[in-house]
Amino acid sequence: MRVIIRNSILSGGLLLAACTQPAEEPLEGAWTLNEAESRLAFTSVKAGEIAEAHGFGSLSGSISADGAASLVIDLASVATNIDIRDERMREVLFETGVYPSASVAAQIDPASFAGLAIGESNVQPVSATLDLHGVQAPVETELSVTRIAAGKVKVETTAPIIVDAGTYGLTEGIAKLQELASLPGITSQVPVNFSLVFERQP
């Protein structure tokens, strides 16, 4: 009998504790990119077999309360671990004097991840528009949204996004890079991955 009473008290206490714990707030409102915790990387392939990973050091972005998402990439911040290559990409490929940035715009459904608990993820297809080198073109992808803290989410690609340089008028720039580096070839299709952390605005 004592065991039954003790277990009943214990169960009741746990139930009371669970009921009195504050529920996690829904993921609502506007969000701003945490640049320090975010990354965007792309891979180039030269000579048909040598793959090299690159990235950008300066990103900014936001998601509005109605789900309008934007990401701005400072093309001058390209980082390839080789200074002369960074310079050539800025001046010859991206032409940052004319096109200083690239941007991505998308509309997401806030209700689809509003109820995520900390540690939970939601994968959803996204139609976006990439504005690069003066050309706007659609991009279809799939993103994973994970709630990593009460007011923080991580948005990641589930698979690389293949960006074709020809679509954005970058073929001539690639040919010039190939000539300057005395390479037999540089692949024009580039896989892009990103992991972006957004924080809820106060």
VOKOL-300503 format. One line per field, with one value per residue: residue number from 1; x, y, z of N, C-alpha, C in turn. Coordinates in Angstrom, 3 decimals. Example, Ala and Ser with C-alpha at 12.3 -4.5 7.8 and 13.67 -1.06 7.14 Angstrom:
BEGIN
num = [1,2];
n.px = [13.190,12.850];
n.py = [-5.690,-2.250];
n.pz = [7.800,7.080];
ca.px = [12.300,13.670];
ca.py = [-4.500,-1.060];
ca.pz = [7.800,7.140];
c.px = [13.200,12.900];
c.py = [-3.300,0.030];
c.pz = [7.800,7.870];
This chain:
BEGIN
num = [1,2,3,4,5,6,7,8,9,10,11,12,13,14,15,16,17,18,19,20,21,22,23,24,25,26,27,28,29,30,31,32,33,34,35,36,37,38,39,40,41,42,43,44,45,46,47,48,49,50,51,52,53,54,55,56,57,58,59,60,61,62,63,64,65,66,67,68,69,70,71,72,73,74,75,76,77,78,79,80,81,82,83,84,85,86,87,88,89,90,91,92,93,94,95,96,97,98,99,100,101,102,103,104,105,106,107,108,109,110,111,112,113,114,115,116,117,118,119,120,121,122,123,124,125,126,127,128,129,130,131,132,133,134,135,136,137,138,139,140,141,142,143,144,145,146,147,148,149,150,151,152,153,154,155,156,157,158,159,160,161,162,163,164,165,166,167,168,169,170,171,172,173,174,175,176,177,178,179,180,181,182,183,184,185,186,187,188,189,190,191,192,193,194,195,196,197,198,199,200,201,202];
n.px = [0.830,1.930,3.832,2.258,0.921,3.136,4.134,1.954,1.930,4.388,3.988,1.929,3.272,5.158,3.455,2.251,4.490,5.098,2.857,3.079,5.332,6.641,5.258,6.849,7.306,5.551,7.073,7.123,6.832,9.410,12.687,16.288,19.367,22.031,25.122,27.641,27.247,26.529,26.927,27.949,28.743,30.552,31.496,34.137,35.250,38.169,40.196,38.808,38.814,39.724,38.495,37.527,36.804,35.000,33.926,31.876,32.512,30.847,27.572,24.096,20.715,17.142,13.927,10.629,7.619,5.527,6.678,8.372,11.467,14.908,18.236,21.405,24.421,27.659,29.663,32.287,33.448,34.339,36.017,38.702,40.988,43.255,44.881,45.305,43.513,41.107,41.055,40.904,38.450,36.737,37.155,37.195,35.350,32.919,32.724,32.637,32.697,30.612,28.534,28.033,26.871,25.025,21.712,19.106,15.731,12.766,9.596,8.243,6.271,5.186,3.543,4.111,6.315,5.907,5.154,7.343,9.288,12.140,14.966,13.566,12.880,11.862,11.224,10.945,9.844,11.121,10.638,12.716,14.271,17.195,19.300,21.855,24.757,23.351,21.244,18.133,16.881,14.880,15.090,14.829,14.527,15.129,14.635,15.811,14.477,15.398,14.681,16.823,17.090,15.151,14.581,15.792,16.622,17.824,18.516,18.945,20.376,19.194,20.372,22.978,22.616,22.543,24.143,24.145,26.588,26.293,23.645,23.607,25.189,27.952,29.797,31.763,33.465,34.397,35.847,37.902,39.137,40.063,41.928,43.769,44.749,45.890,44.534,43.115,40.373,37.362,34.681,31.344,29.040,28.048,28.030,26.189,26.018,24.376,24.208,22.242,21.699,19.073,17.848,15.254,13.738,13.642];
n.py = [-1.200,1.255,1.550,1.866,4.255,5.964,5.843,6.915,9.521,10.355,10.126,11.934,14.265,14.487,14.819,17.239,18.893,18.737,19.933,22.518,23.483,25.959,26.342,26.064,28.951,29.718,29.729,32.653,35.926,38.331,37.738,37.773,37.336,35.597,36.329,35.432,32.781,31.573,30.100,29.909,27.935,26.975,24.769,24.356,22.831,21.992,21.310,19.026,17.191,18.103,19.159,21.992,23.723,26.659,29.859,32.527,35.430,37.372,37.799,38.630,38.794,38.152,37.200,37.901,38.512,37.522,35.570,36.238,35.759,36.685,36.781,38.173,38.263,39.255,39.654,40.444,39.389,36.862,33.843,31.861,30.825,31.454,34.291,35.647,34.303,34.950,37.678,37.595,36.304,38.224,40.440,39.478,37.340,37.715,40.477,42.657,45.417,46.291,44.544,44.180,42.449,39.388,38.076,36.300,35.515,34.402,32.882,31.624,29.339,30.356,29.033,26.367,25.676,26.807,25.531,24.070,22.313,22.780,21.430,19.996,19.352,20.475,19.671,21.242,21.964,24.625,27.433,29.666,32.809,33.596,36.289,37.201,38.580,40.395,38.969,37.389,34.335,31.378,29.116,25.889,24.129,22.224,22.669,22.332,23.123,23.827,24.112,25.478,26.778,28.704,31.167,30.890,29.635,27.184,27.092,24.935,23.542,20.517,19.075,19.662,22.726,23.126,25.448,26.905,28.440,29.498,30.298,32.720,34.445,34.098,32.658,33.672,34.927,32.704,31.447,33.323,33.163,30.559,30.831,32.661,31.123,29.080,26.633,23.491,23.326,24.525,23.646,24.593,24.221,24.537,23.266,24.342,24.925,25.721,26.848,28.467,30.626,32.016,34.582,35.484,38.628,41.128];
n.pz = [0.000,0.838,-1.144,-3.396,-2.789,-2.620,-5.232,-6.569,-5.615,-6.629,-9.392,-9.692,-8.985,-11.057,-13.231,-12.549,-12.650,-15.344,-16.426,-15.477,-16.687,-18.868,-22.106,-25.321,-27.269,-30.285,-33.569,-34.687,-36.240,-37.226,-38.649,-38.462,-40.189,-38.659,-39.145,-38.278,-37.616,-39.911,-43.190,-46.624,-49.283,-52.248,-54.918,-57.170,-60.206,-61.763,-64.653,-65.156,-63.047,-60.574,-57.657,-55.785,-52.795,-51.989,-50.655,-49.236,-47.356,-46.373,-45.592,-45.612,-44.430,-44.161,-42.774,-43.177,-41.228,-42.732,-44.228,-46.349,-47.622,-47.742,-49.024,-49.129,-50.872,-50.559,-53.135,-53.353,-51.169,-51.683,-51.018,-51.547,-50.588,-51.968,-52.795,-55.318,-56.904,-55.675,-56.290,-59.099,-59.435,-58.360,-60.109,-62.784,-63.115,-61.443,-61.707,-59.807,-59.630,-61.149,-60.559,-57.497,-55.656,-55.067,-54.919,-53.215,-53.329,-51.780,-51.046,-48.189,-46.198,-43.232,-41.373,-41.676,-40.190,-37.743,-35.396,-34.490,-32.122,-29.950,-31.423,-33.298,-36.807,-40.064,-43.362,-46.475,-49.834,-51.839,-53.880,-55.396,-56.347,-57.977,-58.196,-60.069,-61.388,-62.922,-63.932,-63.478,-62.329,-61.906,-59.104,-57.952,-54.971,-51.936,-48.546,-45.192,-42.125,-38.902,-35.502,-33.334,-30.982,-28.593,-29.840,-32.347,-35.542,-37.881,-41.264,-43.904,-46.908,-48.320,-50.246,-52.662,-54.497,-57.896,-59.762,-62.859,-64.652,-67.189,-67.372,-66.074,-67.478,-67.113,-68.503,-70.236,-68.428,-67.002,-69.031,-69.347,-66.833,-67.004,-69.047,-67.880,-65.769,-67.098,-67.610,-68.653,-68.552,-66.910,-64.992,-65.712,-64.289,-61.003,-57.763,-54.937,-51.473,-48.382,-44.975,-42.875,-40.185,-38.438,-36.314,-34.074,-34.252,-31.720];
ca.px = [0.000,2.818,4.475,1.246,0.723,4.348,4.177,0.897,2.404,5.478,3.395,1.193,4.247,5.723,2.411,2.118,5.672,4.970,1.798,3.457,6.469,6.177,5.302,7.696,6.569,5.566,8.048,6.403,7.499,10.456,13.963,17.476,20.468,23.214,26.204,28.759,26.932,26.019,27.950,27.519,29.920,30.372,32.612,34.513,36.010,39.060,40.916,37.961,38.902,40.194,37.413,37.985,35.699,35.123,32.793,31.766,32.674,29.878,26.190,23.047,19.426,16.021,12.647,9.580,6.572,4.650,7.424,9.239,12.848,15.910,19.636,22.293,25.792,28.668,30.538,33.681,33.952,34.654,37.217,39.142,42.281,44.353,44.599,45.209,42.275,40.031,41.066,40.413,37.013,36.051,37.265,36.989,34.151,31.730,32.725,32.001,32.564,29.289,27.568,28.693,26.242,23.998,20.648,18.126,14.424,11.847,8.419,8.034,5.017,5.531,2.736,4.630,7.305,5.614,4.992,8.528,9.917,13.596,15.546,12.760,13.134,10.810,11.777,9.931,10.332,11.108,10.916,13.420,14.820,18.574,19.696,23.313,25.395,22.344,20.249,17.282,16.423,14.290,15.844,13.995,15.357,14.472,15.335,15.514,14.405,15.540,14.663,17.979,16.919,13.814,14.444,16.832,16.407,18.864,17.967,20.023,20.055,19.225,21.243,23.563,21.904,23.449,24.017,24.796,27.159,25.778,22.344,23.812,26.136,29.291,30.631,32.935,34.358,35.042,36.852,39.041,39.831,40.744,43.099,44.731,45.347,46.437,43.846,42.418,38.933,36.701,33.283,30.443,27.979,28.661,27.190,26.170,25.383,24.410,23.628,21.963,21.065,18.272,17.407,14.017,13.914,12.908];
ca.py = [0.000,2.411,1.671,2.401,5.669,6.703,5.940,7.824,10.878,10.629,10.323,13.194,15.353,14.612,15.364,18.652,19.591,18.828,20.885,23.876,23.936,26.858,25.804,26.826,29.904,29.391,30.474,33.705,37.215,38.595,37.106,38.367,36.393,35.665,36.126,34.695,31.362,31.147,29.869,29.557,27.384,26.428,23.922,24.448,21.686,22.398,20.234,17.855,16.246,18.719,19.912,22.895,24.346,28.098,30.416,33.981,35.826,38.392,37.479,39.271,38.277,38.302,36.570,38.739,37.784,36.852,34.513,36.714,35.522,37.250,36.570,38.995,37.754,40.229,38.891,40.838,38.627,35.503,33.334,30.599,30.507,31.914,35.719,36.033,33.732,35.801,38.915,37.299,36.037,39.502,41.357,38.860,36.506,38.381,41.892,43.284,46.857,46.508,43.688,43.943,41.428,38.493,37.971,35.229,35.861,33.256,32.989,30.385,29.277,30.379,28.085,25.006,25.376,27.620,24.704,23.257,22.354,22.853,20.177,19.432,19.864,20.371,19.794,21.718,22.472,26.087,28.063,30.915,33.527,34.022,37.465,37.111,39.133,41.104,38.043,36.729,33.034,30.577,28.007,24.975,23.413,21.698,23.187,21.799,24.169,23.227,25.063,25.135,27.460,29.294,32.220,30.702,28.523,26.938,26.737,24.270,22.778,19.071,18.574,20.827,23.424,23.245,26.738,26.870,29.758,29.993,30.947,34.056,35.205,34.008,31.759,34.410,35.114,31.426,31.246,34.193,32.559,29.365,31.303,33.259,30.079,28.059,25.379,22.886,23.487,24.800,23.248,25.742,23.898,24.679,22.907,25.340,24.510,26.745,26.645,29.840,30.725,33.230,34.876,36.249,40.034,41.443];
ca.pz = [0.000,0.887,-2.457,-4.310,-2.441,-2.977,-6.689,-6.987,-5.317,-7.553,-10.714,-9.652,-8.978,-12.399,-14.085,-12.200,-13.163,-16.798,-16.737,-15.104,-17.478,-19.919,-23.470,-26.224,-28.085,-31.717,-34.370,-35.386,-36.270,-38.208,-38.328,-39.076,-40.330,-37.802,-40.115,-37.677,-37.534,-41.214,-44.220,-47.969,-49.947,-53.590,-55.339,-58.576,-60.705,-62.850,-65.347,-65.238,-61.930,-59.324,-57.015,-54.731,-52.055,-51.780,-49.926,-49.140,-45.968,-45.951,-45.941,-44.813,-44.838,-43.227,-43.084,-42.606,-40.526,-43.692,-44.901,-47.431,-47.218,-48.639,-48.688,-49.958,-50.843,-50.978,-54.025,-53.110,-50.020,-52.105,-50.324,-52.155,-49.948,-52.830,-52.977,-56.728,-57.433,-55.153,-57.070,-60.455,-59.365,-58.148,-61.238,-64.092,-63.140,-60.894,-62.087,-58.649,-59.819,-61.756,-59.849,-56.211,-54.816,-55.590,-53.923,-53.341,-52.749,-51.755,-50.173,-47.455,-45.443,-41.804,-40.604,-41.831,-39.148,-36.559,-34.207,-34.211,-30.805,-30.040,-31.891,-34.372,-38.148,-41.066,-44.707,-47.390,-51.121,-51.922,-55.171,-55.131,-57.493,-57.787,-58.982,-60.138,-62.599,-63.691,-64.470,-62.497,-62.812,-60.826,-58.511,-57.176,-54.012,-50.743,-47.381,-43.865,-41.095,-37.575,-34.379,-32.518,-29.687,-28.496,-30.839,-33.363,-36.466,-38.882,-42.576,-44.636,-48.101,-48.105,-51.309,-53.342,-55.566,-59.035,-60.441,-64.166,-64.934,-68.463,-67.157,-65.515,-68.285,-66.525,-69.310,-70.723,-67.290,-66.724,-70.082,-69.043,-65.689,-67.516,-69.791,-66.947,-64.939,-68.002,-67.293,-69.797,-68.438,-65.624,-65.135,-65.576,-63.330,-59.683,-56.615,-53.857,-50.217,-47.340,-43.652,-42.440,-38.869,-38.267,-34.950,-34.027,-33.868,-30.481];
c.px = [0.868,3.479,3.515,1.043,1.917,4.439,3.127,1.311,3.473,4.937,2.645,2.122,4.843,4.717,2.228,3.278,5.574,3.946,2.204,4.663,5.958,6.298,6.202,6.840,6.610,6.583,7.310,7.241,8.567,11.801,15.102,18.600,21.560,24.407,27.324,28.516,26.439,27.173,27.260,28.765,29.570,31.646,32.875,35.341,36.852,39.797,40.126,37.956,39.307,39.089,37.972,36.777,36.005,33.915,32.788,31.780,31.633,28.498,25.250,21.709,18.362,14.843,11.579,8.505,5.640,5.392,8.256,10.690,13.811,17.309,20.460,23.725,26.721,29.706,32.010,34.291,34.280,35.984,37.551,40.455,43.483,44.047,44.409,43.937,41.062,39.908,40.498,38.917,36.226,35.992,36.850,35.672,32.913,31.601,32.056,31.918,31.215,28.200,28.149,28.105,25.333,22.933,19.707,16.844,13.510,10.678,8.210,6.741,5.341,4.776,3.312,5.690,7.053,5.568,6.204,8.990,11.422,14.148,14.778,13.065,11.914,11.447,10.671,10.556,10.189,11.426,11.516,13.834,16.228,18.868,21.221,23.796,24.360,21.262,19.455,16.756,15.877,15.206,14.869,14.887,14.499,15.305,14.871,15.564,14.412,15.502,15.778,17.979,15.547,13.583,15.457,16.507,17.593,18.189,19.101,19.501,20.122,20.093,21.829,22.628,22.889,23.156,24.819,25.276,26.619,24.463,22.513,24.891,27.563,30.251,31.903,33.944,35.097,36.130,38.093,39.841,40.646,42.023,44.170,45.456,45.952,45.856,43.186,40.906,38.501,35.228,32.357,29.281,28.582,27.683,27.321,25.438,25.370,23.774,23.479,21.234,20.356,17.829,16.177,14.318,13.095,11.655];
c.py = [1.255,2.647,2.306,3.893,6.504,6.890,6.910,9.274,11.296,10.938,11.649,14.388,15.579,15.229,16.850,19.460,19.784,19.887,22.321,24.374,24.826,26.206,26.681,27.738,29.471,30.261,31.483,34.970,37.301,38.070,37.775,37.349,36.660,35.317,35.253,33.189,30.785,30.935,29.565,29.130,26.905,25.690,24.115,23.221,22.156,21.178,18.922,16.954,16.851,19.600,20.747,23.607,25.820,28.596,31.928,34.371,36.796,38.078,38.315,38.753,38.462,37.455,37.411,37.873,37.036,35.825,34.946,36.631,36.117,36.965,37.393,38.524,38.832,39.487,39.254,40.062,37.184,35.069,31.953,30.098,30.832,33.357,36.110,35.477,34.522,37.071,38.689,37.007,37.328,40.317,40.746,38.094,37.272,39.839,42.733,44.806,47.228,45.762,43.307,42.812,40.528,38.377,36.822,35.681,34.648,33.572,31.642,30.480,29.249,29.339,26.680,24.657,26.148,26.794,23.855,23.437,22.409,21.473,19.532,20.123,19.680,20.594,20.218,22.177,23.984,26.511,29.435,31.566,33.984,35.168,37.526,37.676,39.777,40.240,37.430,35.426,32.230,29.453,27.165,24.173,22.872,22.114,22.492,22.946,23.483,24.317,24.668,25.840,28.124,30.332,32.108,29.485,28.413,26.456,26.178,23.624,21.293,18.383,19.799,21.405,23.611,24.552,26.664,28.276,30.354,30.719,32.407,34.852,35.192,33.148,32.443,34.627,33.842,31.148,32.103,33.654,31.355,29.760,31.848,32.213,28.942,26.676,24.810,23.034,23.823,24.498,24.430,25.480,23.767,24.266,23.947,24.749,25.685,26.245,28.033,29.819,32.076,33.362,35.754,37.677,40.325,42.287];
c.pz = [0.000,-0.472,-3.448,-4.067,-2.882,-4.492,-7.220,-6.773,-6.315,-8.946,-10.783,-9.691,-10.346,-13.357,-13.835,-12.751,-14.663,-17.187,-16.458,-15.877,-18.599,-21.286,-24.330,-27.094,-29.547,-32.458,-35.240,-35.401,-37.345,-37.707,-39.090,-39.100,-39.305,-38.689,-39.557,-37.658,-38.862,-42.199,-45.546,-48.731,-51.350,-53.988,-56.827,-58.938,-61.885,-63.408,-65.334,-64.033,-60.599,-58.755,-55.870,-54.112,-51.794,-50.989,-49.989,-47.667,-45.465,-46.509,-45.080,-45.296,-43.781,-43.696,-42.402,-41.965,-41.487,-44.542,-46.084,-46.970,-48.235,-48.102,-49.657,-49.750,-51.363,-51.817,-53.853,-51.950,-50.381,-51.506,-50.874,-51.568,-50.828,-53.227,-54.439,-57.355,-56.935,-55.997,-58.469,-60.455,-59.191,-59.436,-62.571,-64.169,-62.686,-61.337,-61.001,-58.738,-60.400,-60.983,-58.476,-55.376,-55.642,-54.516,-54.258,-52.654,-52.838,-50.836,-49.502,-46.654,-43.951,-40.993,-40.643,-40.788,-37.853,-35.281,-33.857,-32.763,-30.994,-30.398,-33.026,-35.706,-39.031,-42.426,-45.657,-48.700,-51.176,-53.361,-54.890,-56.449,-57.152,-58.752,-58.947,-61.459,-63.525,-64.288,-63.320,-63.088,-61.633,-60.380,-57.688,-56.235,-52.878,-49.539,-46.102,-42.860,-39.735,-36.514,-33.420,-31.160,-29.712,-29.585,-31.945,-34.216,-37.417,-40.158,-43.424,-45.909,-47.764,-49.149,-52.009,-54.401,-56.713,-59.769,-61.740,-64.519,-66.223,-68.320,-66.755,-66.255,-67.766,-67.348,-69.794,-69.608,-66.935,-67.753,-69.826,-67.862,-66.141,-68.259,-68.856,-66.115,-65.768,-67.698,-68.548,-69.734,-67.027,-65.824,-64.867,-64.631,-61.941,-58.585,-55.497,-52.657,-49.253,-46.057,-43.042,-41.110,-38.774,-36.811,-34.975,-33.571,-32.617,-30.772];
